[in-house]
Amino acid sequence: MLMQILLLSAVVAVILANISHIYRYIRLCIIYCRLPGPRYFPIIGSAIAMARQKENQLLELFAEFSEGRRSSSNLVFGRPYTVLRHPPDIEVSTSSREHITKGVEYDTLMRWLKEGLLTSRGIKWHARRKILTPTFHFKILEDCLPVMYENSVKLANKLSSFNDLPVDINEFITLCSLDIICEAALGIKLNSQDNQSLQYVHDIKRVCNLMAKKEVTFYLRNDFIFNFTPTGRELFQLISRLQRFTEQVILERKQLFKQSDISQEGKRMAFLDCLLYTEMKNPGTFTMSDIQEEVDTFTFEGHDTTSTALVFCLMLLGLHPQVQEKAVNELKEIFGDSERSVTTADLQRMKYLEMIIKETLRLFPSVPLMTRHLDKDLILEDETLIPAGTNLLVLPYLVHRDPILYDKPNHFIPERFTPENSKSRHPFAYIPFSAGPRNCIGQKFAMMEMKVVVSTILRQCHLESVTKMESLKLLPLVILRPEDPILVKCTRRDTLGSS
């Protein structure tokens, strides 16, 4: 009798749970029918339109999908999406400490990064952010300057060696950024600019491509199907190889950490050293698995986003000689004819170069699309209710090119970011590092690195872009990338004008 009661109770519980789920979904569909957005087929929504698009046309589709609306909602194969383009609405959603769960698009990324800072949620994210924030203290970042400068000089020498020949700058910049993040954050010299560790670089790029393919190919979105496809099997093999690489780095650094007492006061502690020190001081609460998650996260985020921004920045400088010359003149005021390394004081004086970098990130935000999954209803500024269960999409790429927010939005105008021109701009009209509680924890590191790299190259090289803006085709993968190589001529400044 007892077993029958327990079984009946279990059946009733399952039914009630499903009824609750069905009720929530019916409520969501009813609300979605009233929300502004393009009218496509019921349930499948814009899935057919998206399936017809090539990867380099997705940004145009998103622009069409949300054109003329502050928010635009649609069901895609029954999955609810709302695109936000109005800065006050973006502020409401991203500033909230309730709506911090990343969207379903990050699920594939979790296979690699697991529950690192980028992908974790809830209590774990709050605790992890609290632990990691001190590792980006100003003094720690300042200690990274020599590493950044040394690798930037190596990059400038390589680019200038081509002397007036077009070169695909992406490969060289990616290797430089990877060397910087690994030495500054992990305390190891990859020497990828010297043709070492190239397999790791290739694997990261391929993983990003495969994850993007999963999201834009609708039959691959189903995990059960994806797991049995060649694409799925290749992705898992690459992820395993990447994780073995970083696991070995962690073990070697931990051994060095113990042997040399690198944690003693006065010695530079890399990001990984800080994690190892935290694990040593908090056994059981911060484990080696936790360290692995963060090392994978920061190795990926710390080089890929920065390198793509640097590629676009050099291209834009090569397309706008007057802007480039103005930046060079600023650097001459700071350095004169000296070949000395960069200091923190120098970086603070690079006002115009900072405007150039900000304008680059406006036109080409490294992360073109951010998503959130709503666990609770969200009320927008105009009282529009977006129901729980929705996947919010915020596209910095579209927000930054909105003609309502920016005059001549497709033009490269660094002066947009003078203090006078910036003061009236809504703070959420410019979000290259996301915003709110889940903003990029490494944005100061990234800005510092970009200033060091670009200033070092400009002190040595004159840039002339072969690739033109009108020929660019952009791929909104995990990171914004050009479909074709970006070609730039890098001529040594001491050879300019010589016969």
PARO-328255 format. One record per residue (C-alpha): residue number from 1; x, y, z. Coordinates in steps of 0.5 Angstrom, whole numbers, plus 2048, in hexadecimal, padded with zeros to 3 digits. Each point is the difference from the previous one (the first is absolute). Example, Ala and Ser with C-alpha at 12.3 -4.5 7.8 and 13.67 -1.06 7.14 Angstrom:
<dokols>
+------+-----+-----+-----+
: resi :   u :   v :   w :
+------+-----+-----+-----+
:    1 : 819 : 7F7 : 810 :
:    2 : 802 : 807 : 7FE :
+------+-----+-----+-----+
</dokols>
This chain:
<dokols>
+------+-----+-----+-----+
: resi :   u :   v :   w :
+------+-----+-----+-----+
:    1 : 800 : 800 : 800 :
:    2 : 806 : 805 : 802 :
:    3 : 803 : 7FE : 7F9 :
:    4 : 7FA : 802 : 7FC :
:    5 : 7FF : 807 : 804 :
:    6 : 807 : 801 : 7FF :
:    7 : 7FF : 7FF : 7F8 :
:    8 : 7FA : 803 : 800 :
:    9 : 803 : 806 : 803 :
:   10 : 806 : 800 : 7FB :
:   11 : 7FB : 800 : 7FA :
:   12 : 7FC : 806 : 803 :
:   13 : 807 : 804 : 801 :
:   14 : 802 : 7FF : 7F9 :
:   15 : 7F9 : 802 : 7FD :
:   16 : 800 : 806 : 804 :
:   17 : 807 : 802 : 7FE :
:   18 : 7FE : 7FF : 7F9 :
:   19 : 7FA : 804 : 801 :
:   20 : 804 : 806 : 803 :
:   21 : 805 : 7FF : 7FA :
:   22 : 7FA : 800 : 7FB :
:   23 : 7FD : 806 : 803 :
:   24 : 806 : 804 : 800 :
:   25 : 801 : 7FF : 7F9 :
:   26 : 7F9 : 801 : 7FE :
:   27 : 800 : 807 : 804 :
:   28 : 807 : 801 : 7FC :
:   29 : 7FD : 7FF : 7F9 :
:   30 : 7FA : 804 : 802 :
:   31 : 804 : 806 : 802 :
:   32 : 805 : 7FF : 7FA :
:   33 : 7FA : 801 : 7FB :
:   34 : 7FF : 807 : 803 :
:   35 : 807 : 802 : 800 :
:   36 : 803 : 804 : 7FA :
:   37 : 804 : 7FD : 7FB :
:   38 : 800 : 7FD : 7F9 :
:   39 : 7FB : 7FB : 7FE :
:   40 : 802 : 7FA : 7FE :
:   41 : 7FD : 7F9 : 800 :
:   42 : 7FD : 7FD : 807 :
:   43 : 805 : 7FD : 805 :
:   44 : 806 : 7FF : 7FB :
:   45 : 800 : 808 : 7FF :
:   46 : 806 : 802 : 7FC :
:   47 : 803 : 7F9 : 800 :
:   48 : 800 : 800 : 7F8 :
:   49 : 802 : 807 : 7FF :
:   50 : 806 : 7FE : 805 :
:   51 : 802 : 7F9 : 7FC :
:   52 : 800 : 804 : 7F9 :
:   53 : 805 : 805 : 803 :
:   54 : 808 : 7FF : 7FF :
:   55 : 804 : 801 : 806 :
:   56 : 802 : 807 : 7FD :
:   57 : 7F9 : 802 : 800 :
:   58 : 7FE : 7FF : 807 :
:   59 : 801 : 807 : 802 :
:   60 : 7FC : 803 : 7FB :
:   61 : 7FA : 7FB : 801 :
:   62 : 800 : 802 : 808 :
:   63 : 800 : 807 : 7FD :
:   64 : 7FA : 7FF : 7FC :
:   65 : 7FD : 7FC : 806 :
:   66 : 800 : 806 : 805 :
:   67 : 800 : 806 : 7FB :
:   68 : 7FC : 806 : 802 :
:   69 : 7FE : 7FC : 807 :
:   70 : 803 : 801 : 807 :
:   71 : 7FF : 7F9 : 801 :
:   72 : 7FE : 7FB : 7FB :
:   73 : 7FD : 7F9 : 802 :
:   74 : 7FF : 7F9 : 7FD :
:   75 : 800 : 7F9 : 801 :
:   76 : 805 : 7FC : 7FC :
:   77 : 7FE : 7F8 : 800 :
:   78 : 7FC : 802 : 807 :
:   79 : 806 : 803 : 803 :
:   80 : 7FE : 807 : 802 :
:   81 : 805 : 806 : 7FE :
:   82 : 800 : 807 : 801 :
:   83 : 805 : 805 : 7FD :
:   84 : 801 : 806 : 804 :
:   85 : 803 : 807 : 7FD :
:   86 : 7FE : 805 : 804 :
:   87 : 805 : 802 : 805 :
:   88 : 7FC : 801 : 806 :
:   89 : 7FD : 7F9 : 7FF :
:   90 : 807 : 7FD : 7FF :
:   91 : 801 : 804 : 807 :
:   92 : 7FA : 7FD : 803 :
:   93 : 802 : 7F9 : 7FE :
:   94 : 808 : 800 : 801 :
:   95 : 800 : 804 : 807 :
:   96 : 7FB : 7FB : 803 :
:   97 : 804 : 7FB : 805 :
:   98 : 7FA : 7FC : 7FF :
:   99 : 800 : 7FF : 7F8 :
:  100 : 808 : 7FD : 800 :
:  101 : 7FF : 7F9 : 7FD :
:  102 : 803 : 800 : 7F9 :
:  103 : 7FC : 7FE : 7FA :
:  104 : 7FF : 7F9 : 7FE :
:  105 : 805 : 802 : 7FA :
:  106 : 806 : 7FF : 806 :
:  107 : 7FE : 7F9 : 801 :
:  108 : 805 : 7FD : 7FB :
:  109 : 805 : 805 : 802 :
:  110 : 7FF : 7FC : 807 :
:  111 : 803 : 7FA : 7FD :
:  112 : 806 : 803 : 800 :
:  113 : 800 : 805 : 805 :
:  114 : 7FC : 7FD : 805 :
:  115 : 7FD : 804 : 806 :
:  116 : 806 : 806 : 7FF :
:  117 : 7FE : 807 : 801 :
:  118 : 7FE : 801 : 7F9 :
:  119 : 7FA : 7FA : 801 :
:  120 : 7FF : 7FF : 807 :
:  121 : 7FA : 803 : 803 :
:  122 : 7FC : 801 : 807 :
:  123 : 804 : 7FF : 806 :
:  124 : 806 : 7FD : 7FD :
:  125 : 801 : 806 : 7FB :
:  126 : 7FF : 805 : 806 :
:  127 : 805 : 7FC : 804 :
:  128 : 805 : 7FF : 7FA :
:  129 : 800 : 808 : 7FE :
:  130 : 801 : 802 : 807 :
:  131 : 807 : 7FB : 800 :
:  132 : 802 : 802 : 7FA :
:  133 : 7FF : 808 : 800 :
:  134 : 806 : 801 : 804 :
:  135 : 805 : 7FD : 7FB :
:  136 : 7FE : 806 : 7FB :
:  137 : 803 : 805 : 805 :
:  138 : 804 : 806 : 7FD :
:  139 : 806 : 7FE : 803 :
:  140 : 800 : 7F9 : 7FD :
:  141 : 7FE : 803 : 7FA :
:  142 : 806 : 805 : 800 :
:  143 : 804 : 7FA : 801 :
:  144 : 7FE : 7FD : 7F9 :
:  145 : 803 : 806 : 7FC :
:  146 : 807 : 7FD : 7FF :
:  147 : 7FD : 7FA : 7FD :
:  148 : 7FB : 803 : 7FC :
:  149 : 805 : 805 : 7FD :
:  150 : 805 : 7FA : 7FF :
:  151 : 7FB : 7FC : 7FC :
:  152 : 7FE : 807 : 7FC :
:  153 : 807 : 801 : 7FE :
:  154 : 801 : 7F9 : 7FD :
:  155 : 7F9 : 801 : 7FC :
:  156 : 802 : 807 : 7FE :
:  157 : 807 : 7FD : 7FD :
:  158 : 7FC : 7FA : 7FD :
:  159 : 7FB : 805 : 7FC :
:  160 : 806 : 805 : 7FE :
:  161 : 804 : 7FA : 7FD :
:  162 : 7FB : 800 : 7FA :
:  163 : 802 : 807 : 7FF :
:  164 : 7FA : 803 : 7FB :
:  165 : 7FD : 7F9 : 7FE :
:  166 : 7F9 : 7FE : 802 :
:  167 : 800 : 7FB : 806 :
:  168 : 7FA : 7FD : 803 :
:  169 : 801 : 803 : 807 :
:  170 : 7FB : 7FC : 804 :
:  171 : 804 : 7FA : 801 :
:  172 : 806 : 804 : 802 :
:  173 : 7FC : 804 : 805 :
:  174 : 7FC : 7FA : 803 :
:  175 : 807 : 7FC : 801 :
:  176 : 802 : 807 : 804 :
:  177 : 7FA : 800 : 804 :
:  178 : 800 : 7F9 : 802 :
:  179 : 807 : 801 : 802 :
:  180 : 7FE : 806 : 804 :
:  181 : 7FB : 7FD : 804 :
:  182 : 803 : 7F9 : 801 :
:  183 : 807 : 804 : 803 :
:  184 : 7FC : 805 : 804 :
:  185 : 7FA : 7FC : 803 :
:  186 : 803 : 7F9 : 800 :
:  187 : 807 : 801 : 801 :
:  188 : 803 : 7FC : 7FA :
:  189 : 803 : 802 : 7FA :
:  190 : 7FD : 7FD : 7FA :
:  191 : 804 : 803 : 7FB :
:  192 : 7FB : 7FF : 7FA :
:  193 : 803 : 806 : 7FD :
:  194 : 806 : 7FC : 7FF :
:  195 : 7FC : 7FA : 7FD :
:  196 : 7FE : 7FC : 806 :
:  197 : 7FA : 7FE : 803 :
:  198 : 7FC : 801 : 7F9 :
:  199 : 7FC : 7FA : 801 :
:  200 : 7FC : 803 : 806 :
:  201 : 7FF : 807 : 7FC :
:  202 : 7FD : 7FB : 7FA :
:  203 : 7FC : 7FC : 805 :
:  204 : 7FD : 807 : 803 :
:  205 : 7FE : 803 : 7FA :
:  206 : 7FD : 7F9 : 7FD :
:  207 : 7FC : 7FF : 807 :
:  208 : 7FD : 807 : 7FF :
:  209 : 7FE : 7FF : 7F8 :
:  210 : 7FD : 7F9 : 802 :
:  211 : 7FC : 803 : 806 :
:  212 : 7FD : 805 : 7FB :
:  213 : 7FE : 7FB : 7FB :
:  214 : 7FC : 7FD : 806 :
:  215 : 7FC : 806 : 801 :
:  216 : 7FF : 802 : 7F9 :
:  217 : 7FE : 7F9 : 7FD :
:  218 : 7F9 : 7FE : 803 :
:  219 : 801 : 7F9 : 800 :
:  220 : 806 : 800 : 804 :
:  221 : 7FD : 804 : 805 :
:  222 : 7FD : 7FA : 803 :
:  223 : 806 : 7FD : 805 :
:  224 : 7FE : 7F9 : 7FF :
:  225 : 800 : 800 : 7F8 :
:  226 : 807 : 805 : 801 :
:  227 : 803 : 7FB : 804 :
:  228 : 800 : 7FA : 7FA :
:  229 : 802 : 805 : 7FB :
:  230 : 807 : 801 : 7FD :
:  231 : 800 : 807 : 802 :
:  232 : 7FE : 7FE : 807 :
:  233 : 806 : 7FB : 801 :
:  234 : 805 : 804 : 7FD :
:  235 : 7FE : 806 : 805 :
:  236 : 800 : 7FB : 806 :
:  237 : 807 : 7FE : 7FE :
:  238 : 803 : 807 : 7FF :
:  239 : 7FD : 802 : 807 :
:  240 : 803 : 7FA : 803 :
:  241 : 807 : 802 : 7FD :
:  242 : 7FF : 807 : 803 :
:  243 : 7FF : 7FE : 807 :
:  244 : 805 : 7FB : 800 :
:  245 : 805 : 806 : 7FE :
:  246 : 7FE : 805 : 805 :
:  247 : 7FF : 7FA : 805 :
:  248 : 808 : 7FF : 7FF :
:  249 : 801 : 807 : 801 :
:  250 : 7FD : 800 : 806 :
:  251 : 803 : 7FA : 803 :
:  252 : 807 : 803 : 7FE :
:  253 : 7FF : 807 : 803 :
:  254 : 7FD : 7FD : 806 :
:  255 : 807 : 7FC : 801 :
:  256 : 804 : 807 : 7FF :
:  257 : 7FB : 803 : 805 :
:  258 : 802 : 7FB : 805 :
:  259 : 807 : 800 : 7FF :
:  260 : 802 : 808 : 7FF :
:  261 : 7FB : 802 : 805 :
:  262 : 7FD : 805 : 7FB :
:  263 : 7FB : 803 : 804 :
:  264 : 805 : 803 : 805 :
:  265 : 7FF : 808 : 800 :
:  266 : 803 : 804 : 7FB :
:  267 : 800 : 7FB : 7FA :
:  268 : 7FC : 800 : 7FA :
:  269 : 7FA : 7FC : 801 :
:  270 : 7FD : 7FE : 7F9 :
:  271 : 7F8 : 7FF : 800 :
:  272 : 801 : 7F8 : 801 :
:  273 : 805 : 801 : 806 :
:  274 : 7FA : 804 : 803 :
:  275 : 7FB : 7FA : 7FF :
:  276 : 805 : 7FB : 802 :
:  277 : 801 : 805 : 806 :
:  278 : 7F9 : 800 : 801 :
:  279 : 7FF : 7F8 : 800 :
:  280 : 806 : 7FF : 805 :
:  281 : 7FC : 805 : 805 :
:  282 : 7F9 : 7FD : 7FF :
:  283 : 801 : 7F9 : 7FF :
:  284 : 7FA : 7FD : 7FE :
:  285 : 7FC : 806 : 7FE :
:  286 : 804 : 802 : 7FA :
:  287 : 803 : 7FA : 7FD :
:  288 : 805 : 7FE : 7FA :
:  289 : 7F9 : 7FF : 7FC :
:  290 : 7FE : 807 : 801 :
:  291 : 807 : 802 : 7FE :
:  292 : 800 : 7FC : 7FA :
:  293 : 7F9 : 804 : 7FE :
:  294 : 803 : 807 : 801 :
:  295 : 806 : 7FE : 7FC :
:  296 : 7FD : 7FE : 7FA :
:  297 : 7FB : 806 : 801 :
:  298 : 805 : 805 : 800 :
:  299 : 805 : 7FD : 7FB :
:  300 : 7FA : 800 : 7FB :
:  301 : 7FD : 807 : 802 :
:  302 : 807 : 803 : 801 :
:  303 : 803 : 7FF : 7F9 :
:  304 : 7FA : 7FF : 7FB :
:  305 : 7FC : 806 : 802 :
:  306 : 806 : 805 : 800 :
:  307 : 804 : 7FD : 7FA :
:  308 : 7F9 : 801 : 7FC :
:  309 : 800 : 807 : 802 :
:  310 : 807 : 802 : 7FF :
:  311 : 7FF : 7FD : 7F8 :
:  312 : 7FA : 805 : 7FF :
:  313 : 804 : 805 : 803 :
:  314 : 806 : 800 : 7FC :
:  315 : 7FC : 7FF : 7FA :
:  316 : 7FC : 806 : 802 :
:  317 : 807 : 804 : 801 :
:  318 : 802 : 7FE : 7F9 :
:  319 : 7FA : 802 : 7FD :
:  320 : 800 : 807 : 803 :
:  321 : 807 : 803 : 7FF :
:  322 : 7FE : 807 : 804 :
:  323 : 7FE : 7FC : 806 :
:  324 : 806 : 7FC : 800 :
:  325 : 805 : 806 : 7FF :
:  326 : 7FC : 804 : 806 :
:  327 : 801 : 7F9 : 804 :
:  328 : 808 : 800 : 7FE :
:  329 : 800 : 807 : 802 :
:  330 : 7FD : 7FF : 807 :
:  331 : 805 : 7FA : 801 :
:  332 : 806 : 805 : 7FE :
:  333 : 7FE : 805 : 805 :
:  334 : 800 : 7FA : 805 :
:  335 : 807 : 7FC : 7FE :
:  336 : 803 : 805 : 7FC :
:  337 : 806 : 7FC : 7FC :
:  338 : 801 : 7FB : 806 :
:  339 : 7FF : 7F9 : 7FF :
:  340 : 7FE : 7FF : 807 :
:  341 : 7FB : 7FB : 803 :
:  342 : 7F9 : 803 : 802 :
:  343 : 7FE : 802 : 807 :
:  344 : 7F9 : 801 : 803 :
:  345 : 801 : 807 : 800 :
:  346 : 801 : 800 : 7F8 :
:  347 : 7FA : 7FC : 7FF :
:  348 : 7FC : 805 : 804 :
:  349 : 803 : 805 : 7FB :
:  350 : 7FD : 7FC : 7FA :
:  351 : 7F9 : 804 : 800 :
:  352 : 7FF : 800 : 7F8 :
:  353 : 803 : 7F9 : 800 :
:  354 : 7FB : 7FE : 805 :
:  355 : 7FA : 803 : 7FC :
:  356 : 803 : 7FD : 7FA :
:  357 : 7FF : 7F9 : 803 :
:  358 : 7F9 : 802 : 803 :
:  359 : 7FE : 802 : 7F9 :
:  360 : 802 : 7F9 : 7FD :
:  361 : 7FC : 7FC : 806 :
:  362 : 7FA : 804 : 7FE :
:  363 : 801 : 7FE : 7F9 :
:  364 : 802 : 7F9 : 801 :
:  365 : 7FE : 7FE : 807 :
:  366 : 804 : 7F9 : 801 :
:  367 : 7FA : 7FD : 803 :
:  368 : 7FB : 802 : 7FB :
:  369 : 7FA : 7FD : 804 :
:  370 : 7FE : 7FE : 807 :
:  371 : 7FB : 7FC : 803 :
:  372 : 7FC : 7FF : 806 :
:  373 : 7FB : 7FB : 802 :
:  374 : 7FA : 803 : 805 :
:  375 : 7FE : 7FC : 806 :
:  376 : 7FB : 806 : 802 :
:  377 : 7FC : 805 : 7FC :
:  378 : 804 : 806 : 7FE :
:  379 : 7FC : 807 : 7FF :
:  380 : 803 : 804 : 7FB :
:  381 : 800 : 808 : 801 :
:  382 : 7FA : 801 : 7FC :
:  383 : 7FC : 7FB : 804 :
:  384 : 801 : 7FA : 7FB :
:  385 : 800 : 7F9 : 804 :
:  386 : 805 : 7FB : 7FD :
:  387 : 7FE : 7F9 : 803 :
:  388 : 804 : 7FC : 804 :
:  389 : 803 : 7FA : 7FB :
:  390 : 802 : 805 : 7FB :
:  391 : 807 : 801 : 7FD :
:  392 : 802 : 807 : 800 :
:  393 : 805 : 802 : 7FA :
:  394 : 804 : 807 : 801 :
:  395 : 804 : 801 : 7FA :
:  396 : 806 : 805 : 801 :
:  397 : 801 : 800 : 7F8 :
:  398 : 7F9 : 803 : 7FF :
:  399 : 800 : 804 : 806 :
:  400 : 806 : 804 : 7FE :
:  401 : 7FE : 801 : 7F9 :
:  402 : 7F9 : 803 : 802 :
:  403 : 7FF : 806 : 7FC :
:  404 : 7FC : 803 : 806 :
:  405 : 806 : 7FF : 804 :
:  406 : 806 : 802 : 7FC :
:  407 : 800 : 805 : 7FA :
:  408 : 803 : 7FD : 7FA :
:  409 : 800 : 7F9 : 804 :
:  410 : 804 : 7FC : 7FB :
:  411 : 806 : 805 : 7FF :
:  412 : 807 : 800 : 804 :
:  413 : 800 : 806 : 805 :
:  414 : 804 : 7FF : 806 :
:  415 : 7FE : 807 : 802 :
:  416 : 7F9 : 7FD : 802 :
:  417 : 804 : 7FF : 807 :
:  418 : 802 : 806 : 802 :
:  419 : 7FE : 802 : 807 :
:  420 : 7FB : 805 : 7FD :
:  421 : 7FD : 7FC : 7FB :
:  422 : 7FF : 7FA : 805 :
:  423 : 7FD : 803 : 805 :
:  424 : 7F9 : 800 : 7FD :
:  425 : 800 : 7F9 : 7FE :
:  426 : 7FC : 7FB : 803 :
:  427 : 805 : 7FC : 804 :
:  428 : 7FD : 7F9 : 7FD :
:  429 : 800 : 803 : 7F9 :
:  430 : 807 : 7FE : 800 :
:  431 : 801 : 7F9 : 803 :
:  432 : 807 : 7FC : 7FD :
:  433 : 801 : 7FD : 806 :
:  434 : 7F9 : 7FE : 802 :
:  435 : 7FD : 804 : 806 :
:  436 : 7FD : 7FF : 807 :
:  437 : 802 : 7FB : 805 :
:  438 : 803 : 7FB : 7FA :
:  439 : 804 : 805 : 7FD :
:  440 : 807 : 7FE : 7FE :
:  441 : 804 : 7FF : 806 :
:  442 : 807 : 801 : 7FB :
:  443 : 7FE : 806 : 7FC :
:  444 : 805 : 804 : 804 :
:  445 : 805 : 7FB : 7FE :
:  446 : 7FE : 800 : 7F9 :
:  447 : 800 : 807 : 7FF :
:  448 : 807 : 801 : 803 :
:  449 : 802 : 7FA : 7FB :
:  450 : 7FD : 803 : 7FA :
:  451 : 804 : 807 : 802 :
:  452 : 806 : 7FD : 801 :
:  453 : 800 : 7FC : 7F9 :
:  454 : 7FD : 805 : 7FC :
:  455 : 805 : 805 : 802 :
:  456 : 806 : 7FC : 7FF :
:  457 : 7FE : 7FE : 7F9 :
:  458 : 7FF : 808 : 7FE :
:  459 : 806 : 802 : 803 :
:  460 : 804 : 7FB : 7FB :
:  461 : 7FB : 7FF : 7FB :
:  462 : 7FC : 804 : 7FB :
:  463 : 7F9 : 7FC : 7FE :
:  464 : 7FD : 800 : 7F9 :
:  465 : 7FA : 7FC : 800 :
:  466 : 7FF : 7FC : 7FA :
:  467 : 7F9 : 7FD : 802 :
:  468 : 7FA : 805 : 7FF :
:  469 : 7FA : 801 : 805 :
:  470 : 7FB : 7FF : 7FA :
:  471 : 803 : 7F9 : 7FF :
:  472 : 800 : 7FE : 807 :
:  473 : 7FB : 7FA : 801 :
:  474 : 7FF : 7FE : 808 :
:  475 : 7FF : 7FA : 803 :
:  476 : 7FC : 801 : 807 :
:  477 : 803 : 7F9 : 803 :
:  478 : 802 : 800 : 807 :
:  479 : 805 : 806 : 7FF :
:  480 : 7FF : 805 : 7FA :
:  481 : 804 : 7FE : 7FA :
:  482 : 801 : 802 : 7F9 :
:  483 : 7FF : 7FA : 7FB :
:  484 : 806 : 802 : 7FC :
:  485 : 807 : 802 : 802 :
:  486 : 801 : 807 : 802 :
:  487 : 806 : 802 : 7FC :
:  488 : 805 : 806 : 802 :
:  489 : 806 : 803 : 7FE :
:  490 : 805 : 801 : 806 :
:  491 : 806 : 805 : 7FE :
:  492 : 805 : 801 : 804 :
:  493 : 800 : 808 : 802 :
:  494 : 808 : 801 : 7FF :
:  495 : 7FF : 7FD : 7F9 :
:  496 : 7FA : 805 : 7FE :
:  497 : 803 : 805 : 7FA :
:  498 : 806 : 7FC : 7FF :
:  499 : 801 : 7FE : 7F9 :
+------+-----+-----+-----+
</dokols>
